[in-house]
Amino acid sequence: MKKSLYSIFLLTSVCSFGQVDKPFTQKPFIEVTGTASREIIPDKIFISIILSDKVIDKEKYTIQAQEDKLKTSLTKINIDLNNLFLSDAMSEITRYKKKETGFKVTKEFILQVKNSDEVSKVFKELYAINIKESSIFKTESSKIDSLRKEVRIAAIKAAKDKAEYLLAAIGEQIDKPLEVREQEDIPYYRDNISNNTSLNIRLSETDNKPNETNFQMFTIKFSYYIKYSIK
């Protein structure tokens, strides 16, 4: 009887030992990062134009007179006046309130143009009609959403291509992606033009008039980290 019990105990012990799990072995993988970028010229340029009462050659140059000359000048260089608008819906009301209380009266317009040639023409006209309180405060691209999508796709493809040729060098192939992660990058533009776009308005050596305007392209850039399993 004792011998039978001992045999049963030994058999149970052997079976229990045989059921111990094998150590976990992770499938081999490769980690890569793909990056893509594209340079873009802005096609939406916003110019701030500030009008204020002033005296030129001992004659008063009113805001209304400046506004009339501004619109005439813009029409002359084929700038659509529909792209000229007040910077604030309350601008007119605020202007009259300031006048009543004795503050300096100003009126600010925003003009939207589409390229450096139009910018140059606008600034030359502003100079000619003695409106010099003007600057570019924002630039944008009308195609930014589609361009971002294209650059993202290019970055993903660059990561895959890198993984494929690296593994091919050792006779292996990629399998399914285990992890895909977009890496953070700097936004493509800021409201302040100095952060992303350079505008140079060159002055003539003889008369100090603006005669050339150049834009510097800004860059869209995306990077993707991808972890692939290896076949």
Contacts in CASP RR format, 6 or more apart in sequence:
PFRMAT RR
TARGET T0000
AUTHOR 0000-0000-0000
METHOD contacts of the structure
MODEL  1
MKKSLYSIFLLTSVCSFGQVDKPFTQKPFIEVTGTASREIIPDKIFISII
LSDKVIDKEKYTIQAQEDKLKTSLTKINIDLNNLFLSDAMSEITRYKKKE
TGFKVTKEFILQVKNSDEVSKVFKELYAINIKESSIFKTESSKIDSLRKE
VRIAAIKAAKDKAEYLLAAIGEQIDKPLEVREQEDIPYYRDNISNNTSLN
IRLSETDNKPNETNFQMFTIKFSYYIKYSIK
27 229 0 8 1.000
27 230 0 8 1.000
28 229 0 8 1.000
28 230 0 8 1.000
29 178 0 8 1.000
29 227 0 8 1.000
29 228 0 8 1.000
29 229 0 8 1.000
29 230 0 8 1.000
30 163 0 8 1.000
30 166 0 8 1.000
30 167 0 8 1.000
30 174 0 8 1.000
30 227 0 8 1.000
30 228 0 8 1.000
30 230 0 8 1.000
31 225 0 8 1.000
31 226 0 8 1.000
31 227 0 8 1.000
31 228 0 8 1.000
32 159 0 8 1.000
32 162 0 8 1.000
32 163 0 8 1.000
32 166 0 8 1.000
32 225 0 8 1.000
32 226 0 8 1.000
32 228 0 8 1.000
33 159 0 8 1.000
33 162 0 8 1.000
33 183 0 8 1.000
33 223 0 8 1.000
33 224 0 8 1.000
33 225 0 8 1.000
33 226 0 8 1.000
34 155 0 8 1.000
34 156 0 8 1.000
34 158 0 8 1.000
34 159 0 8 1.000
34 162 0 8 1.000
34 223 0 8 1.000
34 224 0 8 1.000
34 225 0 8 1.000
34 226 0 8 1.000
35 155 0 8 1.000
35 158 0 8 1.000
35 221 0 8 1.000
35 222 0 8 1.000
35 223 0 8 1.000
35 224 0 8 1.000
36 151 0 8 1.000
36 152 0 8 1.000
36 154 0 8 1.000
36 155 0 8 1.000
36 157 0 8 1.000
36 158 0 8 1.000
36 221 0 8 1.000
36 222 0 8 1.000
37 151 0 8 1.000
37 219 0 8 1.000
37 220 0 8 1.000
37 221 0 8 1.000
37 222 0 8 1.000
38 147 0 8 1.000
38 150 0 8 1.000
38 151 0 8 1.000
38 219 0 8 1.000
38 220 0 8 1.000
38 221 0 8 1.000
39 217 0 8 1.000
39 218 0 8 1.000
39 219 0 8 1.000
40 141 0 8 1.000
40 144 0 8 1.000
40 147 0 8 1.000
40 188 0 8 1.000
40 217 0 8 1.000
40 218 0 8 1.000
40 219 0 8 1.000
40 220 0 8 1.000
41 115 0 8 1.000
41 141 0 8 1.000
41 215 0 8 1.000
41 217 0 8 1.000
42 139 0 8 1.000
42 140 0 8 1.000
42 141 0 8 1.000
42 189 0 8 1.000
42 197 0 8 1.000
42 215 0 8 1.000
42 218 0 8 1.000
43 114 0 8 1.000
43 115 0 8 1.000
43 140 0 8 1.000
43 141 0 8 1.000
43 142 0 8 1.000
43 143 0 8 1.000
44 112 0 8 1.000
44 114 0 8 1.000
44 139 0 8 1.000
44 140 0 8 1.000
44 141 0 8 1.000
44 142 0 8 1.000
45 112 0 8 1.000
45 113 0 8 1.000
45 114 0 8 1.000
45 115 0 8 1.000
45 116 0 8 1.000
45 118 0 8 1.000
45 119 0 8 1.000
45 136 0 8 1.000
45 138 0 8 1.000
45 139 0 8 1.000
45 215 0 8 1.000
46 110 0 8 1.000
46 111 0 8 1.000
46 112 0 8 1.000
46 136 0 8 1.000
46 137 0 8 1.000
46 138 0 8 1.000
46 139 0 8 1.000
46 140 0 8 1.000
47 110 0 8 1.000
47 111 0 8 1.000
47 112 0 8 1.000
47 113 0 8 1.000
47 119 0 8 1.000
47 122 0 8 1.000
47 134 0 8 1.000
47 135 0 8 1.000
47 136 0 8 1.000
47 137 0 8 1.000
48 87 0 8 1.000
48 108 0 8 1.000
48 109 0 8 1.000
48 110 0 8 1.000
48 134 0 8 1.000
48 135 0 8 1.000
48 136 0 8 1.000
48 137 0 8 1.000
49 70 0 8 1.000
49 108 0 8 1.000
49 109 0 8 1.000
49 110 0 8 1.000
49 111 0 8 1.000
49 126 0 8 1.000
49 131 0 8 1.000
49 133 0 8 1.000
49 134 0 8 1.000
50 106 0 8 1.000
50 107 0 8 1.000
50 108 0 8 1.000
50 109 0 8 1.000
50 133 0 8 1.000
50 134 0 8 1.000
51 63 0 8 1.000
51 66 0 8 1.000
51 67 0 8 1.000
51 70 0 8 1.000
51 106 0 8 1.000
51 107 0 8 1.000
51 108 0 8 1.000
51 109 0 8 1.000
51 131 0 8 1.000
51 133 0 8 1.000
52 63 0 8 1.000
52 104 0 8 1.000
52 105 0 8 1.000
52 106 0 8 1.000
52 107 0 8 1.000
52 133 0 8 1.000
53 60 0 8 1.000
53 61 0 8 1.000
53 62 0 8 1.000
53 63 0 8 1.000
53 104 0 8 1.000
53 105 0 8 1.000
54 60 0 8 1.000
54 61 0 8 1.000
54 130 0 8 1.000
55 61 0 8 1.000
56 130 0 8 1.000
61 130 0 8 1.000
63 95 0 8 1.000
63 105 0 8 1.000
63 106 0 8 1.000
63 107 0 8 1.000
66 129 0 8 1.000
66 130 0 8 1.000
66 131 0 8 1.000
67 107 0 8 1.000
67 109 0 8 1.000
69 129 0 8 1.000
69 131 0 8 1.000
70 84 0 8 1.000
70 109 0 8 1.000
70 126 0 8 1.000
70 129 0 8 1.000
70 131 0 8 1.000
71 81 0 8 1.000
71 84 0 8 1.000
73 125 0 8 1.000
73 126 0 8 1.000
73 128 0 8 1.000
73 129 0 8 1.000
74 81 0 8 1.000
74 84 0 8 1.000
74 111 0 8 1.000
74 122 0 8 1.000
74 125 0 8 1.000
75 81 0 8 1.000
76 125 0 8 1.000
77 118 0 8 1.000
77 121 0 8 1.000
77 122 0 8 1.000
77 125 0 8 1.000
79 111 0 8 1.000
79 113 0 8 1.000
79 118 0 8 1.000
79 121 0 8 1.000
79 122 0 8 1.000
83 111 0 8 1.000
83 112 0 8 1.000
83 113 0 8 1.000
84 109 0 8 1.000
84 110 0 8 1.000
84 111 0 8 1.000
85 109 0 8 1.000
85 110 0 8 1.000
86 92 0 8 1.000
86 107 0 8 1.000
86 108 0 8 1.000
86 109 0 8 1.000
86 110 0 8 1.000
87 108 0 8 1.000
87 109 0 8 1.000
87 110 0 8 1.000
88 94 0 8 1.000
88 108 0 8 1.000
91 107 0 8 1.000
91 108 0 8 1.000
92 107 0 8 1.000
95 105 0 8 1.000
95 106 0 8 1.000
95 107 0 8 1.000
98 104 0 8 1.000
98 105 0 8 1.000
98 106 0 8 1.000
99 105 0 8 1.000
111 122 0 8 1.000
113 119 0 8 1.000
113 122 0 8 1.000
115 215 0 8 1.000
116 199 0 8 1.000
116 213 0 8 1.000
116 214 0 8 1.000
116 215 0 8 1.000
117 213 0 8 1.000
119 136 0 8 1.000
119 199 0 8 1.000
119 213 0 8 1.000
119 215 0 8 1.000
120 201 0 8 1.000
120 210 0 8 1.000
120 211 0 8 1.000
120 212 0 8 1.000
120 213 0 8 1.000
123 134 0 8 1.000
123 201 0 8 1.000
123 210 0 8 1.000
123 213 0 8 1.000
124 209 0 8 1.000
124 210 0 8 1.000
124 211 0 8 1.000
126 132 0 8 1.000
126 134 0 8 1.000
127 209 0 8 1.000
127 210 0 8 1.000
136 193 0 8 1.000
136 199 0 8 1.000
137 191 0 8 1.000
137 192 0 8 1.000
137 193 0 8 1.000
138 191 0 8 1.000
138 193 0 8 1.000
139 189 0 8 1.000
139 193 0 8 1.000
139 196 0 8 1.000
139 197 0 8 1.000
139 215 0 8 1.000
139 218 0 8 1.000
140 189 0 8 1.000
141 147 0 8 1.000
141 188 0 8 1.000
141 189 0 8 1.000
144 188 0 8 1.000
144 220 0 8 1.000
147 220 0 8 1.000
148 188 0 8 1.000
148 220 0 8 1.000
148 222 0 8 1.000
151 220 0 8 1.000
151 221 0 8 1.000
151 222 0 8 1.000
152 182 0 8 1.000
152 222 0 8 1.000
152 224 0 8 1.000
155 222 0 8 1.000
155 223 0 8 1.000
155 224 0 8 1.000
156 180 0 8 1.000
156 224 0 8 1.000
156 226 0 8 1.000
159 224 0 8 1.000
159 225 0 8 1.000
159 226 0 8 1.000
160 174 0 8 1.000
160 226 0 8 1.000
163 174 0 8 1.000
163 226 0 8 1.000
163 228 0 8 1.000
164 173 0 8 1.000
164 174 0 8 1.000
167 173 0 8 1.000
167 174 0 8 1.000
167 230 0 8 1.000
172 230 0 8 1.000
172 231 0 8 1.000
173 230 0 8 1.000
173 231 0 8 1.000
174 228 0 8 1.000
174 229 0 8 1.000
174 230 0 8 1.000
174 231 0 8 1.000
175 228 0 8 1.000
175 229 0 8 1.000
175 230 0 8 1.000
175 231 0 8 1.000
176 228 0 8 1.000
176 229 0 8 1.000
177 226 0 8 1.000
177 227 0 8 1.000
177 228 0 8 1.000
177 229 0 8 1.000
178 227 0 8 1.000
178 228 0 8 1.000
178 229 0 8 1.000
179 225 0 8 1.000
179 226 0 8 1.000
179 227 0 8 1.000
180 224 0 8 1.000
180 225 0 8 1.000
180 226 0 8 1.000
180 227 0 8 1.000
181 224 0 8 1.000
181 225 0 8 1.000
181 226 0 8 1.000
182 222 0 8 1.000
182 223 0 8 1.000
182 224 0 8 1.000
182 225 0 8 1.000
183 222 0 8 1.000
183 223 0 8 1.000
183 224 0 8 1.000
183 225 0 8 1.000
185 221 0 8 1.000
185 222 0 8 1.000
185 223 0 8 1.000
186 221 0 8 1.000
188 196 0 8 1.000
188 218 0 8 1.000
188 219 0 8 1.000
188 220 0 8 1.000
189 195 0 8 1.000
189 196 0 8 1.000
189 197 0 8 1.000
189 218 0 8 1.000
190 196 0 8 1.000
193 199 0 8 1.000
196 218 0 8 1.000
197 215 0 8 1.000
197 216 0 8 1.000
197 218 0 8 1.000
198 214 0 8 1.000
198 215 0 8 1.000
198 216 0 8 1.000
199 213 0 8 1.000
199 214 0 8 1.000
199 215 0 8 1.000
200 212 0 8 1.000
200 213 0 8 1.000
200 214 0 8 1.000
201 210 0 8 1.000
201 212 0 8 1.000
201 213 0 8 1.000
202 210 0 8 1.000
202 211 0 8 1.000
202 212 0 8 1.000
202 213 0 8 1.000
203 209 0 8 1.000
203 210 0 8 1.000
203 211 0 8 1.000
204 210 0 8 1.000
204 211 0 8 1.000
END
